[in-house]
Amino acid sequence: SFASDGLGQLGPTLTELRRLIRDLRQVSDRLEGNPARYLLGRDAPKEFEPK
């Protein structure tokens, strides 16, 4: 029944959801801070400066 099976899994499910949210926040912060490094694995290329 739901009361015995479903409610028993609620705690572990909420724990996993909290971990997922934490990990998504970390990815979001990295993307905001330096998208090229996160996506390409390196720092953003330097802008061209004409002489």
Secondary structure, DSSP 8 states (H G I E B T S, - for coil): -IIIIIGGGHHHHHHHHHHHHHHHHHHHHHHHH-HHHHHHSS---------
